[in-house]
Amino acid sequence: MNIGDVSKMAGVPTKTIRYYEDIGLIKPLRSGNGYRSFRETDAHKLAFLGRARALGFSIADCRNLLQLYEDDSRTSAEVKEIAQEHLEEIERKIRDLDDMRGTLASLISACAGDHRPDCPILSSLGEAGNIRNT
């Protein structure tokens, strides 16, 4: 099947399929004239990758999960470890977002939002103590 057909079947945009091919996640067959030819197994892999990405797994995690999925000698412990690490990262992000929300809500409450030039939001952003090394 062609890229449009496999895209519809797997629910993955063609641009994403091309990207996955470029980084080696999938390897469709190529005809003599260079056209991609996808098999049903490619559609299944793409759907698998689409579901993994929808859960927020990184490309590296997706690569590892796909390898484990295709490896009959895998252990569920290997898969669980990847998922557990991903969940911990999600929890860290949620805590960071909760902190951001609280700080921003406080700043918004402190700001009069009127014709005066003083603004606690800008003052806070301009404080030297807010400089972080990234």
HUSUL-V147583 format. One line per field, one symbol per residue. phi: phi as a letter, one per 20 degrees, with the letter a starting at -180 (. if undefined). A space follows every 50 residues. Layout:
phi=???
//
This chain:
phi=.efffffffemcfffffffgfgenfccffcfgenffcedffffffffgff ffffenffgfffffffffgedfefdfffffffffffffffffffffffff ffffffffffefmdffffbffffffefffefcec
//
